[in-house]
């Protein structure tokens, strides 16, 4: 099993804090990959502004780096900041790492009249074009292009990766950090297969496996929605389903659970919103997962979420205190992430629960599938 860790705090903290906490759970991963997502990013020597976006990835060759630099300039992006890692490359087995990319750009002047949604669509198209170029040349990996988000992915043990990139220097911090120590099971070792997965501000990471992966992937690909590509891991569909539910169907977060693990018909017969939920289950029946999974997600406004599969076959727990919360695969991980937590607030969700940490971080909420949910008027 993989191991997952998330921390959300009012005060920005170092990703190295999360990697250190993951050491308590190291028996759950095998060094086949580490993925980090930082949201609400703060740089020690640069202040992000609303018109800035951050590009994250890896240029594997010098030619790829120059091609990226020239192409971004040709699209009207103006470089404003480059985060330089204090690297120790001997700690990373891979040798084709010319530069790890964290580059802050000012969006093109021609975009000033666009709405936030239109800008996000444009950013997605730019990222997809860069990814396609990288795959064609085999020399560029792009993880994200979004406001105040940084993504790092590498093959190796979490602490080795953290030390190799100098993440303990305190120059890079964030208010929300997701981390997955991977234990590879069904698919090859590939940087794009490392969790978390990210699409237009929606991010997920998963511990488990999804035996319904192929029909779900085919259904999503058939929608021809930009960004529904890749699928080097069976877990990537969780991010795209969440994107579909919240961005396309415009349903609240609580409906995600009703899509991926709907209640049984006899349970819906007794539910106050049973008729709507039966219709939703019918429309989204190809998105029902099968297999053990714990899913952790974050949203653009820094909301965090935890849901379980229908049989609760993968562990996950939440704990913390007002202003600082953690979700992890094991309680020892939560304790390491928030050492001064209030133990009376520890909670292990059951199969029907959705746990949400709101952006204000005052307290988390627990919602049950058996309870009604506020729906948009159009629903």
C-alpha positions in Angstrom: 0.0 0.0 0.0 1.1 3.6 -0.6 1.2 6.1 2.2 -0.6 9.5 2.0 0.0 12.7 4.0 -1.7 16.1 3.9 -1.3 19.1 6.1 -3.4 22.3 5.9 -2.4 25.2 8.2 -3.0 28.9 8.6 0.8 29.5 8.6 2.8 28.3 5.6 5.3 25.5 6.4 8.0 23.6 4.7 7.4 20.5 2.5 10.3 18.9 4.5 8.0 18.9 7.5 5.7 16.6 5.6 8.5 14.3 4.4 9.8 14.0 7.9 6.4 13.0 9.1 6.1 10.4 6.4 9.1 8.6 7.9 6.7 7.4 10.6 4.8 5.5 7.8 7.8 4.3 5.7 6.8 0.6 5.7 4.0 1.6 3.4 6.0 2.6 0.4 8.9 1.2 -1.7 10.8 4.1 -3.1 9.2 3.9 -6.6 8.0 7.5 -6.4 7.3 10.6 -4.4 4.8 13.3 -5.4 4.3 16.6 -3.7 1.7 19.3 -4.3 2.1 22.7 -2.6 -0.9 25.0 -2.6 -0.9 28.6 -1.2 2.8 28.7 -2.1 5.2 31.2 -0.5 8.8 31.9 -1.7 11.3 33.3 0.7 12.6 35.8 -1.8 9.6 36.5 -4.0 6.0 37.5 -3.5 3.4 36.1 -5.8 0.8 38.4 -7.3 -2.7 37.7 -8.7 -1.5 37.9 -12.3 1.3 35.4 -11.7 1.2 31.6 -12.5 3.7 28.9 -11.6 5.1 26.3 -14.0 6.3 23.1 -12.4 8.1 20.2 -14.1 11.5 18.8 -15.2 13.6 19.7 -18.2 15.6 16.5 -18.8 18.0 18.1 -21.3 19.4 21.6 -22.0 17.7 21.6 -25.4 14.3 21.0 -23.7 15.0 23.8 -21.3 15.8 26.3 -24.1 12.8 25.1 -26.1 10.5 25.7 -23.2 12.0 29.1 -22.4 11.7 30.2 -26.1 8.1 28.9 -26.5 6.8 30.4 -23.3 8.2 33.8 -24.4 6.6 33.4 -27.8 3.2 32.9 -26.1 3.5 36.2 -24.2 4.6 34.9 -20.8 7.1 37.1 -19.0 9.4 35.3 -16.5 9.3 36.9 -13.1 11.0 34.4 -10.8 13.0 31.2 -10.9 13.3 29.0 -7.8 16.8 27.5 -7.7 17.2 24.2 -5.8 20.3 23.5 -3.8 20.7 20.1 -5.4 22.5 17.0 -4.3 22.1 14.9 -7.5 24.0 11.9 -6.1 20.9 11.1 -4.0 18.7 10.6 -7.1 19.2 7.5 -9.3 18.0 9.2 -12.5 20.7 11.1 -14.4 18.5 13.0 -16.9 17.5 15.9 -14.7 19.0 19.0 -16.3 16.8 21.3 -14.2 13.8 21.0 -11.9 11.4 23.7 -13.0 9.6 26.1 -10.7 9.2 29.2 -12.7 6.8 32.1 -12.0 5.4 33.9 -15.1 3.3 37.0 -15.6 0.3 36.0 -17.8 0.2 37.5 -21.3 -1.0 41.1 -21.5 -3.5 39.9 -24.1 -5.3 37.9 -21.4 -6.1 40.9 -19.2 -9.7 41.0 -20.4 -10.4 37.3 -19.9 -12.4 35.9 -17.0 -10.7 33.7 -14.4 -12.4 30.6 -16.0 -11.1 31.6 -19.4 -7.6 32.1 -18.1 -7.7 28.7 -16.5 -8.8 27.2 -19.8 -5.9 28.9 -21.6 -3.4 27.8 -18.9 -4.6 24.2 -19.4 -4.1 24.4 -23.1 -0.6 25.7 -22.6 0.3 22.9 -20.2 -1.1 20.3 -22.6 0.9 21.6 -25.5 4.1 21.6 -23.4 3.3 18.0 -22.2 2.8 16.9 -25.8 6.1 18.5 -26.9 7.9 16.8 -24.0 6.4 13.4 -24.9 7.3 13.8 -28.6 10.9 14.7 -27.8 11.2 12.6 -24.7 12.9 15.4 -22.8 10.3 17.5 -20.9 7.9 16.6 -18.1 5.3 19.2 -17.1 3.2 18.7 -13.9 1.3 21.9 -13.5 0.7 25.5 -14.7 -1.5 27.3 -12.2 -1.6 30.1 -9.7 0.1 29.5 -6.3 0.6 25.8 -7.0 3.9 23.9 -7.1 4.3 20.2 -7.9 7.4 18.1 -7.5 7.6 14.4 -8.5 10.6 12.1 -8.5 11.5 8.5 -8.3 13.1 7.6 -5.0 12.5 7.5 -1.2 10.8 10.7 0.1 13.6 11.8 2.4 16.2 11.2 -0.3 14.3 13.3 -2.7 13.8 16.0 -0.1 17.5 16.1 0.6 18.4 15.9 -3.0 16.4 19.1 -3.7 17.3 20.9 -0.5 13.7 21.2 0.7 14.9 21.7 4.2 16.3 25.1 3.5 13.0 26.9 4.3 12.9 28.9 1.0 9.8 27.2 -0.2 6.6 26.9 1.9 2.9 26.5 1.5 -0.3 26.4 3.5 -1.5 23.1 2.0 0.8 20.3 1.1 -0.1 16.8 -0.2 2.5 14.0 -0.3 2.4 10.4 -1.5 5.1 7.8 -1.0 4.4 5.3 -3.7 4.3 1.6 -3.6 4.1 0.5 -7.2 1.7 -2.3 -7.9 -0.1 -2.4 -11.3 1.8 0.0 -13.5 5.3 1.0 -14.6 7.5 3.6 -12.7 6.7 6.8 -14.5 6.8 10.4 -13.2 3.3 11.1 -14.5 2.1 8.1 -12.5 3.2 9.6 -9.2 0.4 11.1 -7.2 -1.0 13.7 -6.6 -2.8 14.2 -9.9 -3.8 17.8 -10.9 -6.3 19.4 -13.3 -7.3 23.1 -13.2 -6.9 23.4 -9.5 -8.4 20.0 -8.6 -5.9 17.6 -7.1 -6.3 14.0 -5.7 -4.0 11.3 -4.4 -5.1 7.8 -3.6 -4.1 4.7 -1.7 -5.6 1.6 -3.3 -6.5 0.2 -6.6 -9.4 0.6 -9.0 -10.4 -2.5 -10.9 -13.0 -0.4 -12.8 -10.2 1.7 -14.3 -10.5 0.7 -17.9 -14.3 1.5 -18.4 -13.9 4.7 -16.4 -10.9 5.8 -18.5 -12.8 5.0 -21.7 -15.8 7.0 -20.6 -13.7 10.0 -19.6 -11.7 10.0 -22.8 -14.9 9.7 -24.7 -16.1 13.1 -23.3 -13.3 14.8 -25.2 -12.8 17.2 -22.3 -9.4 18.9 -22.4 -7.1 17.4 -19.8 -8.7 14.0 -19.5 -5.6 12.3 -20.8 -2.6 10.4 -19.5 -3.8 7.6 -17.2 -0.4 6.1 -16.5 -2.0 5.1 -13.2 -5.5 3.7 -12.4 -5.7 6.4 -9.7 -5.6 9.4 -12.1 -9.3 8.9 -12.9 -10.2 10.0 -9.3 -8.9 13.6 -10.1 -10.8 13.7 -13.4 -14.0 12.5 -11.8 -13.7 15.1 -9.1 -13.1 17.7 -11.8 -16.1 16.5 -13.8 -18.4 16.5 -10.7 -17.4 20.0 -9.5 -16.5 21.8 -12.7 -18.7 20.3 -15.3 -21.8 19.2 -13.3 -21.2 22.0 -10.8 -22.2 19.9 -7.9 -21.0 20.3 -4.3 -18.1 18.3 -3.0 -20.4 16.0 -1.1 -21.8 14.7 -4.4 -18.4 13.2 -5.3 -19.0 10.3 -2.9 -22.4 9.7 -4.4 -20.8 9.4 -7.8 -17.8 7.1 -7.1 -19.4 5.0 -4.4 -23.2 5.4 -4.6 -25.6 4.0 -2.0 -27.6 0.9 -2.7 -31.1 1.2 -4.1 -32.7 0.1 -0.8 -30.7 2.8 0.9 -31.6 5.4 -1.6 -35.3 4.5 -1.2 -35.1 5.8 2.3 -32.9 8.9 1.5 -34.6 12.3 1.5 -32.9 13.1 -1.9 -33.2 9.5 -3.1 -34.8 10.3 -6.5 -32.2 12.8 -7.5 -29.4 10.5 -6.3 -30.8 7.6 -8.3 -30.8 9.7 -11.4 -27.2 10.8 -10.6 -26.2 7.2 -10.2 -27.7 6.3 -13.5 -26.1 9.2 -15.4 -22.7 8.6 -13.8 -22.8 4.8 -13.5 -19.6 4.4 -15.6 -17.7 6.4 -12.9 -18.4 4.0 -10.1 -15.1 2.7 -8.7 -14.4 -0.8 -7.7 -11.7 -1.8 -5.2 -10.2 -0.5 -2.0 -9.4 3.2 -1.9 -8.7 6.1 0.4 -8.9 9.4 -1.6 -7.5 12.7 -0.4 -8.3 15.9 -2.4 -7.7 19.6 -2.4 -9.4 22.4 -4.3 -8.4 25.8 -5.6 -9.7 27.6 -2.5 -7.6 25.3 -0.2 -10.5 23.2 0.8 -9.3 19.6 1.6 -11.3 16.4 1.5 -11.1 12.7 2.5 -13.4 9.9 1.3 -13.2 6.1 1.6 -14.3 3.2 -0.6 -17.6 1.4 0.2 -15.9 -1.3 2.3 -13.2 1.0 4.0 -10.4 -1.3 2.9 -7.7 1.3 3.0 -6.7 3.3 6.2 -6.9 7.0 6.6 -7.5 9.3 9.6 -7.7 13.0 10.4 -6.6 15.0 13.4 -5.2 18.3 14.5 -6.4 21.5 16.1 -8.0 24.8 14.9 -5.7 26.3 12.4 -3.7 23.2 11.7 -5.1 19.8 10.4 -3.6 16.7 9.0 -4.9 13.7 7.1 -2.7 10.6 6.8 -2.8 6.9 6.1 -1.8 6.2 9.8 -2.4 7.9 13.1 1.4 8.1 13.6 1.5 10.3 10.5 -1.1 12.6 11.8 0.7 12.9 15.1 4.0 13.7 13.4 2.3 16.3 11.1 0.6 18.2 14.0 2.6 17.4 17.2 0.4 19.7 19.3 -2.9 18.3 18.0 -5.9 17.8 20.2 -6.3 14.0 20.4 -10.0 14.4 21.2 -10.5 15.6 17.6 -9.0 12.5 16.0 -11.4 10.8 13.6 -11.3 7.7 11.4 -14.1 8.0 8.8 -16.3 5.1 7.8 -17.4 4.1 4.3 -20.3 6.7 4.2 -18.3 9.7 5.3 -16.9 12.7 3.5 -14.5 14.7 5.7 -13.9 18.4 4.7 -11.3 20.9 6.0 -12.6 24.3 4.9 -10.3 27.2 4.0 -10.7 28.9 7.4 -9.4 25.7 9.1 -11.3 26.4 12.3 -12.8 22.9 12.3 -13.4 20.0 10.0 -16.8 18.8 9.0 -18.0 15.3 8.7 -20.9 14.6 6.3 -22.6 11.2 5.8 -24.1 9.9 2.5 -27.3 9.2 4.4 -27.7 12.9 5.1 -29.3 15.4 2.7 -27.0 17.9 0.9 -27.6 21.4 -0.3 -27.9 21.3 -4.1 -27.7 24.1 -6.7 -31.0 25.2 -8.0 -30.3 23.8 -11.5 -30.1 20.3 -10.0 
